[in-house]
Amino acid sequence: METGIIGDSGQNAVFPTKEELPALKKTLTANTLIPVYTTFTDSGISPASAYEALRGEYGFLLESIEGNEHNARYSVLGTGLLMHLTADPGISISGKYIPAKGIEGRDVSADSLNELLRCIEYQSPDIPGYAGGLAGYFSYDLALQTLSVPGIKEKPRDFPLAEFMMPEEYVVFDHVRGTITILRFLFGMDSKDIDSAYAEALRQISAAKKTLCGLASFEEKFPCEKMGKAESTYTSGISKNGFEDLVRTAKEYILNGDIFQVVISKQCAVPYESDPFRLYRQMRKLNPSPYLYFMDFSDKQVIGASPEMLIKVEGRQVTSVPIAGTRKRGKDAKEDIELERELLADKKECAEHLMLVDLSRNDIGRVSKYGSVRVTDFMSVEKFSHVQHIVSTVEGILSDDQTSFDAFMSCFPAGTVSGAPKIRAMQIINELEPTSRGPYAGAVGYIGFNGNLDLAILIRTVVVKDKTAYFQSGAGIVADSNPASEFIESENKAASMKAAIESAGEIA
């Protein structure tokens, strides 16, 4: 395959063309982002291998392995760093591209995030799917601030309330069309600079394309290394007996009428000295999911395989997909169907699911046009590699005065990781859990420059920092919960993360 960018037509074309530059010069401001990109045929390159070949100090990979064709259509990776946004608690922006200095020091809110996007003068490229934006996460602890939850005890935090990156280079895989798009942005220049910046962008895109097109032969010569399991010692702030005591206390709150449900979790930590991307490869293999992500912020890596969407906004349509109710997969098709029927006949599981669907309807209803909220799919059973879940889909149309960030704030945190009613459940979580949650139970994904967003609930996730791997798992507590069973549920949810850590190799 030709690896250069050779002209203005065909699959090797680059957009915009050199002839279009004079017109673009008239539109330039300091915050203008002009996309330069090329699209070519995918010859069977895996996104994970592409990221590994192009990775630098900062970067991200977003994949979807399980799910319907629409949800699993795109994989996106980003490398390099143009902008780094953190909130701890006030917003701080660093990097080569700083479009919104006015929001620095402010709290994360729909208003501050809306202002950030307004300051980015973005010329949308004519390509489908993801075409530029920020990737990162919102910590669960951010919700304590945005919702002004009263009576909260302050706890030390090891992670920011939010952290996002804008990369220098994007690579977008369209698995339906079978194409790869490499995209870079020109920015912060006047008409005298654009010609040289354009030439440099072409050079970088051509180099990335050459690297990607050489991956097929590279992978044949260097097959993926088989990892051996390692013995490991996990530490947790909550013992088995301690967790069961928390479940009993939570049940007392339920029986007293404070709440209907609450999610109690426990954090584990283990020394980890291997390459964090090896851990991503193992999680991808052991727990293929609709939301797979590797985010490298240089000082920490966020690595996960979440089954559950928090919220998705495309144009004016808002979607949430609450998941509650779980059974394992059967050994064969017959047992699989039997377990599905057992799940749908379980009154506890169905009641918990219905409660969370109602919560999702209320969350989306606050930001949607009157009468537009619908449950478009109710209590289907969706099958994943190791488990099957009861899943519903709730949709609405954003009100004219609401944005995607308003929708996110309305749904955050998810009821499936907090409880119902949400505020009281969060107070009880704060009282019972010994540490701040950090990224766990937050939101992870991307925010498009066009205002679209797609965020998963940050569960089934490992955060690697300072040669330590942290992960957390929980259980939904209701009136008839059994403490021992809920501890086992939390352990089962942690099993795939432990297996990935151990199979990724060198654990100190």
Legacy VTK file of the C-alpha trace (Angstrom):
# vtk DataFile Version 3.0
C-alpha trace
ASCII
DATASET POLYDATA
POINTS 508 float
0.000 0.000 0.000
1.169 3.537 -0.756
2.117 5.191 2.519
2.527 8.788 1.425
-0.055 11.551 1.109
0.052 12.049 -2.628
-2.689 14.313 -3.849
-6.068 15.944 -3.640
-8.274 13.040 -4.679
-8.624 9.362 -3.877
-8.013 7.631 -0.581
-4.599 9.276 -0.141
-6.026 12.796 -0.369
-5.455 15.283 2.414
-8.045 17.831 3.474
-8.067 20.756 3.311
-6.062 20.952 0.095
-3.178 23.371 -0.300
-5.325 25.414 -2.677
-7.893 25.957 0.077
-5.400 27.556 2.471
-5.785 31.164 1.207
-9.500 31.120 2.069
-8.767 29.663 5.511
-6.274 32.435 6.261
-9.149 34.927 6.337
-10.868 33.066 9.215
-7.929 32.670 11.597
-7.993 33.724 15.249
-5.825 32.605 18.154
-8.378 29.926 19.108
-9.201 28.622 15.620
-8.735 24.868 15.172
-8.330 23.826 11.533
-8.394 20.044 11.043
-5.932 18.504 8.604
-6.667 14.864 7.872
-6.470 11.944 5.502
-8.554 8.766 5.296
-7.388 5.438 3.897
-8.387 1.779 3.860
-7.810 -0.231 7.024
-5.740 -3.310 6.173
-6.627 -5.116 9.394
-4.650 -3.042 11.890
-5.816 -3.429 15.479
-6.395 -0.145 17.360
-4.437 -1.501 20.339
-1.405 -2.227 18.160
-1.765 1.175 16.501
-1.751 2.926 19.859
1.252 0.950 21.050
3.169 1.925 17.902
2.326 5.645 18.160
2.157 6.177 21.930
4.062 8.889 23.758
4.043 10.370 27.259
0.346 11.326 27.019
-2.371 9.587 25.046
-5.594 7.613 25.062
-7.324 4.692 23.371
-11.103 4.256 23.294
-12.468 0.981 21.912
-15.724 -0.949 21.837
-15.542 -4.709 21.384
-18.998 -5.866 22.480
-22.262 -4.162 21.612
-24.397 -3.501 18.569
-22.940 -2.236 15.280
-23.696 1.413 16.069
-22.072 1.388 19.493
-19.046 -0.652 18.389
-18.465 1.205 15.108
-15.577 3.498 16.068
-12.284 3.169 17.900
-10.307 6.343 18.610
-6.776 6.950 19.804
-4.932 10.149 20.571
-1.224 10.812 21.089
0.773 13.817 22.199
-0.645 16.716 24.194
-2.080 20.065 23.107
-4.160 20.748 26.209
-4.349 19.237 29.704
-7.308 20.178 31.888
-7.484 19.245 35.554
-9.794 20.273 38.405
-8.467 19.930 41.948
-10.823 21.515 42.883
-10.513 24.592 40.607
-9.934 24.203 36.876
-6.362 24.448 35.597
-5.414 24.351 31.898
-1.900 23.791 30.563
-0.287 22.889 27.246
0.282 24.459 23.839
-3.390 25.319 23.270
-5.181 27.272 26.022
-8.437 28.642 24.598
-10.333 29.593 27.768
-8.166 31.243 30.418
-11.318 32.767 31.911
-12.453 29.453 33.404
-9.197 28.786 35.279
-9.749 28.564 39.016
-13.495 28.013 38.607
-15.345 24.901 39.728
-16.314 22.274 37.172
-19.911 22.979 36.161
-22.092 22.967 33.074
-21.435 26.719 32.746
-17.628 26.445 32.888
-17.559 23.495 30.477
-19.934 25.256 28.085
-17.632 28.293 28.137
-14.646 26.085 27.314
-16.337 24.754 24.177
-17.549 28.232 23.173
-13.935 29.469 23.241
-12.765 26.687 20.923
-13.367 27.936 17.364
-13.665 24.576 15.726
-14.013 23.912 11.996
-15.636 20.492 11.826
-14.028 18.092 9.341
-16.287 16.319 6.880
-15.881 12.856 8.354
-18.383 10.674 10.244
-18.071 9.853 13.914
-15.516 11.286 16.305
-13.710 14.284 14.791
-11.832 15.911 17.643
-12.381 16.647 21.296
-11.225 15.884 24.821
-10.799 12.472 26.454
-10.686 11.870 30.188
-12.702 11.288 33.328
-14.823 12.925 36.011
-14.252 11.514 39.514
-17.230 10.445 41.614
-16.156 13.011 44.225
-16.970 15.798 41.757
-20.663 15.005 42.231
-20.438 15.837 45.936
-19.432 19.342 44.827
-21.764 19.841 41.861
-24.805 18.573 43.775
-23.841 20.493 46.938
-24.536 17.377 48.997
-25.026 18.555 52.615
-23.386 17.000 55.665
-20.428 15.563 53.770
-17.223 14.710 55.608
-14.150 15.885 53.693
-11.715 13.057 52.964
-8.211 13.167 51.481
-8.171 12.794 47.694
-5.412 11.117 45.697
-6.885 12.025 42.301
-8.277 15.181 40.662
-12.014 15.824 40.483
-11.677 15.844 36.695
-8.892 15.326 34.177
-9.035 15.592 30.374
-6.546 15.796 27.533
-6.609 17.128 23.977
-4.014 15.243 21.914
-1.876 16.477 19.048
-2.916 13.639 16.763
-6.093 11.571 16.466
-6.489 8.234 14.697
-10.107 7.166 14.092
-11.005 3.604 13.052
-14.391 3.200 11.319
-15.034 -0.534 11.623
-18.135 -0.406 9.402
-16.529 1.431 6.477
-13.172 -0.239 7.020
-11.240 3.032 7.083
-8.661 4.835 9.202
-8.533 8.629 9.531
-5.451 10.446 10.839
-6.208 13.990 11.996
-4.142 16.885 13.368
-5.119 20.493 14.116
-3.572 23.774 13.008
-4.112 26.478 15.623
-2.875 29.727 17.151
-1.301 31.179 14.018
-1.612 34.113 11.655
-1.656 34.016 7.863
2.165 34.028 7.691
2.479 30.858 9.781
-0.159 28.646 8.241
1.796 27.435 5.201
4.708 26.075 7.244
2.352 24.632 9.889
0.331 22.922 7.166
3.477 21.385 5.671
4.548 20.112 9.099
1.086 18.598 9.693
1.364 16.738 6.375
4.777 15.421 7.363
3.499 14.173 10.739
0.395 12.578 9.214
2.477 10.849 6.536
4.875 9.497 9.177
1.985 8.156 11.284
0.413 6.530 8.239
3.698 4.867 7.299
3.978 3.492 10.843
0.433 2.122 10.782
0.755 0.551 7.343
3.843 -1.318 8.519
2.092 -2.882 11.496
0.773 -6.011 9.760
4.253 -7.387 9.054
5.475 -6.135 12.448
2.792 -8.109 14.253
3.669 -11.282 12.331
7.302 -11.027 13.391
6.552 -10.066 16.978
3.447 -11.928 18.200
1.795 -10.811 21.408
3.722 -12.107 24.404
1.961 -14.649 26.584
1.760 -13.409 30.147
2.082 -15.665 33.149
0.106 -15.214 36.323
1.895 -13.822 39.347
1.051 -14.236 42.989
0.055 -10.948 44.568
-0.912 -9.405 47.848
-3.937 -7.116 47.833
-4.617 -4.591 50.552
-8.022 -3.134 51.300
-9.346 -0.692 53.848
-12.371 -2.943 54.440
-12.193 -6.582 55.564
-14.848 -9.198 54.765
-16.427 -8.764 58.204
-16.159 -4.997 57.913
-17.931 -4.990 54.549
-20.718 -7.190 55.871
-21.140 -4.789 58.807
-21.508 -1.907 56.327
-24.219 -3.862 54.523
-26.109 -4.339 57.793
-25.860 -0.621 58.574
-27.067 0.245 55.072
-30.045 -2.093 55.512
-30.963 -0.265 58.716
-31.160 2.990 56.751
-33.365 1.257 54.194
-35.678 -0.229 56.831
-35.916 3.189 58.518
-37.124 4.702 55.246
-34.067 6.867 54.460
-33.388 5.197 51.106
-34.560 2.378 48.851
-31.106 1.306 47.723
-27.433 2.210 48.194
-24.226 0.963 46.565
-21.426 0.179 49.022
-17.928 -0.385 47.641
-14.427 -1.259 48.781
-11.067 -0.213 47.343
-8.133 -2.561 46.821
-4.506 -1.796 46.014
-1.562 -3.892 44.882
2.032 -3.040 43.916
2.385 -2.971 40.118
5.605 -2.408 38.150
4.737 -3.664 34.668
3.831 -1.548 31.628
0.247 -0.318 32.232
-0.618 -0.944 28.569
0.023 -4.652 29.106
-2.689 -4.461 31.742
-5.028 -2.864 29.174
-4.355 -5.686 26.718
-5.205 -8.257 29.375
-8.419 -6.470 30.413
-9.390 -6.229 26.748
-8.844 -9.977 26.376
-10.449 -11.112 29.637
-13.381 -8.701 29.740
-14.355 -7.437 26.254
-16.877 -4.643 26.794
-18.781 -1.861 25.034
-16.454 0.689 26.682
-12.738 -0.102 26.723
-10.308 2.680 27.582
-6.654 3.331 28.248
-5.806 6.888 29.304
-2.214 7.885 29.990
-1.836 11.159 31.890
1.923 10.611 32.342
1.735 10.372 36.152
-1.207 7.962 36.153
-3.030 5.585 33.810
-6.785 4.892 33.836
-7.496 1.442 32.394
-10.973 -0.012 32.170
-13.608 -2.241 30.602
-16.984 -0.787 31.545
-20.226 -2.444 30.438
-22.413 0.553 31.200
-23.152 3.845 29.496
-23.780 6.808 31.782
-24.966 9.207 29.101
-24.603 9.796 25.390
-25.562 12.996 23.573
-25.663 13.134 19.771
-27.058 16.379 18.440
-30.090 16.970 20.645
-30.777 13.316 21.526
-29.899 12.134 25.038
-29.537 8.433 25.824
-28.934 6.528 29.045
-28.754 2.754 29.427
-29.286 1.637 33.047
-27.991 -1.844 33.852
-28.999 -3.735 36.980
-29.507 -7.440 37.460
-26.809 -9.998 36.700
-26.344 -13.700 36.027
-23.326 -15.570 34.723
-23.279 -16.950 31.178
-24.282 -20.560 30.791
-21.994 -23.405 29.760
-24.159 -23.918 26.661
-27.134 -22.270 24.936
-29.670 -24.211 27.006
-28.184 -23.190 30.363
-27.768 -19.628 29.081
-31.507 -19.372 28.413
-32.338 -20.972 31.775
-30.190 -18.399 33.580
-31.812 -15.597 31.585
-35.287 -16.780 32.636
-34.117 -17.105 36.236
-32.806 -13.530 36.123
-36.054 -12.097 34.756
-38.031 -14.042 37.379
-35.936 -12.703 40.276
-38.177 -10.159 42.022
-35.263 -8.492 43.831
-33.264 -7.987 40.619
-36.301 -6.722 38.698
-37.360 -4.324 41.466
-33.837 -2.890 41.655
-33.750 -2.477 37.873
-37.147 -0.760 37.742
-36.061 1.662 40.466
-32.999 2.653 38.435
-34.984 3.033 35.210
-37.307 5.450 37.019
-34.282 7.353 38.333
-32.850 7.575 34.806
-36.196 8.831 33.447
-36.223 11.557 36.085
-32.588 12.541 35.414
-33.105 12.834 31.658
-36.526 14.422 32.109
-35.010 17.413 33.925
-33.140 18.494 30.779
-35.455 17.219 28.037
-38.399 18.664 26.165
-41.730 17.923 27.774
-43.143 14.620 26.541
-39.951 13.545 24.756
-38.645 11.072 27.357
-39.266 7.469 26.382
-38.142 4.043 27.528
-37.325 2.638 24.101
-36.118 -0.750 25.326
-37.333 -2.161 28.637
-35.742 -5.012 30.577
-33.953 -6.778 27.758
-31.209 -9.220 28.640
-27.880 -8.251 27.094
-25.192 -10.898 26.981
-21.511 -10.162 27.507
-18.520 -12.505 27.474
-18.835 -13.610 31.119
-22.185 -12.278 32.363
-25.670 -11.281 31.240
-27.470 -8.182 32.493
-30.968 -6.719 32.507
-30.715 -3.594 30.349
-33.127 -0.776 29.488
-32.712 2.277 27.256
-34.053 5.721 28.171
-34.060 8.533 25.588
-35.061 12.181 25.462
-34.650 15.327 23.350
-32.699 18.166 24.979
-34.664 21.306 25.774
-33.633 24.340 23.727
-31.952 25.987 26.730
-29.987 22.866 27.774
-26.615 21.515 26.598
-24.909 18.150 26.709
-23.110 19.260 29.887
-26.440 20.058 31.546
-27.533 16.535 30.636
-24.355 15.056 32.100
-24.703 16.991 35.351
-28.341 15.893 35.639
-27.403 12.202 35.386
-24.186 12.297 37.428
-23.447 10.168 39.354
-25.337 7.181 38.005
-27.951 5.678 40.260
-26.428 2.251 39.598
-23.308 3.255 41.578
-24.907 5.535 44.178
-28.492 4.606 45.022
-31.961 6.064 45.391
-32.871 8.670 46.415
-29.505 9.807 45.111
-28.568 12.606 47.539
-29.363 10.628 50.685
-27.594 7.568 49.280
-24.482 9.674 48.630
-24.543 10.923 52.213
-24.661 7.344 53.485
-21.839 6.291 51.146
-19.754 9.169 52.504
-20.489 8.043 56.054
-19.809 4.333 55.557
-16.922 4.102 53.081
-13.556 4.909 54.723
-11.903 6.618 51.721
-12.907 8.977 48.942
-13.917 7.113 45.797
-11.744 9.044 43.361
-12.353 8.027 39.730
-14.388 4.940 40.728
-18.114 5.356 39.964
-17.379 8.554 38.053
-17.602 8.985 34.280
-15.061 8.291 31.538
-15.020 8.891 27.799
-14.935 11.790 25.384
-16.354 15.264 24.894
-16.547 16.329 21.248
-15.782 19.893 20.166
-19.239 19.829 18.545
-20.894 19.301 21.947
-21.540 15.589 21.541
-20.346 13.346 24.344
-20.230 9.675 25.197
-19.454 8.792 28.813
-19.384 5.394 30.495
-19.719 4.717 34.198
-16.192 4.298 35.521
-16.383 0.746 36.872
-14.315 -2.399 36.175
-11.376 0.019 36.120
-7.800 -0.027 37.392
-5.856 3.181 38.045
-2.073 2.815 38.070
-0.142 5.493 39.946
3.246 5.468 41.688
3.775 1.758 40.932
0.483 0.842 42.590
-2.690 -0.470 40.952
-5.958 0.693 42.544
-9.408 -0.709 41.817
-12.799 -0.713 43.472
-15.965 -2.808 43.372
-19.315 -2.617 45.077
-22.736 -4.129 45.592
-26.231 -2.685 45.466
-27.879 -3.002 48.882
-31.664 -3.305 49.185
-34.013 -4.305 51.995
-33.589 -8.068 51.598
-29.854 -8.088 50.869
-27.768 -10.811 52.487
-24.462 -9.385 53.815
-22.406 -12.460 52.908
-23.892 -12.585 49.406
-23.212 -8.894 48.840
-19.558 -9.371 49.805
-19.326 -12.232 47.310
-20.888 -9.995 44.638
-18.252 -7.328 45.259
-15.525 -9.974 45.003
-16.983 -11.353 41.760
-16.969 -7.876 40.232
-13.310 -7.483 41.201
-12.298 -10.866 39.787
-11.677 -9.729 36.208
-9.515 -6.825 37.399
-7.446 -9.079 39.650
-7.010 -11.588 36.833
-5.870 -8.865 34.443
-3.373 -7.451 36.945
-1.920 -10.871 37.665
-1.692 -11.946 34.032
-0.097 -8.636 32.998
3.106 -9.800 34.641
5.601 -8.322 37.032
3.925 -7.534 40.327
6.308 -6.429 43.043
LINES 1 509
508 0 1 2 3 4 5 6 7 8 9 10 11 12 13 14 15 16 17 18 19 20 21 22 23 24 25 26 27 28 29 30 31 32 33 34 35 36 37 38 39 40 41 42 43 44 45 46 47 48 49 50 51 52 53 54 55 56 57 58 59 60 61 62 63 64 65 66 67 68 69 70 71 72 73 74 75 76 77 78 79 80 81 82 83 84 85 86 87 88 89 90 91 92 93 94 95 96 97 98 99 100 101 102 103 104 105 106 107 108 109 110 111 112 113 114 115 116 117 118 119 120 121 122 123 124 125 126 127 128 129 130 131 132 133 134 135 136 137 138 139 140 141 142 143 144 145 146 147 148 149 150 151 152 153 154 155 156 157 158 159 160 161 162 163 164 165 166 167 168 169 170 171 172 173 174 175 176 177 178 179 180 181 182 183 184 185 186 187 188 189 190 191 192 193 194 195 196 197 198 199 200 201 202 203 204 205 206 207 208 209 210 211 212 213 214 215 216 217 218 219 220 221 222 223 224 225 226 227 228 229 230 231 232 233 234 235 236 237 238 239 240 241 242 243 244 245 246 247 248 249 250 251 252 253 254 255 256 257 258 259 260 261 262 263 264 265 266 267 268 269 270 271 272 273 274 275 276 277 278 279 280 281 282 283 284 285 286 287 288 289 290 291 292 293 294 295 296 297 298 299 300 301 302 303 304 305 306 307 308 309 310 311 312 313 314 315 316 317 318 319 320 321 322 323 324 325 326 327 328 329 330 331 332 333 334 335 336 337 338 339 340 341 342 343 344 345 346 347 348 349 350 351 352 353 354 355 356 357 358 359 360 361 362 363 364 365 366 367 368 369 370 371 372 373 374 375 376 377 378 379 380 381 382 383 384 385 386 387 388 389 390 391 392 393 394 395 396 397 398 399 400 401 402 403 404 405 406 407 408 409 410 411 412 413 414 415 416 417 418 419 420 421 422 423 424 425 426 427 428 429 430 431 432 433 434 435 436 437 438 439 440 441 442 443 444 445 446 447 448 449 450 451 452 453 454 455 456 457 458 459 460 461 462 463 464 465 466 467 468 469 470 471 472 473 474 475 476 477 478 479 480 481 482 483 484 485 486 487 488 489 490 491 492 493 494 495 496 497 498 499 500 501 502 503 504 505 506 507
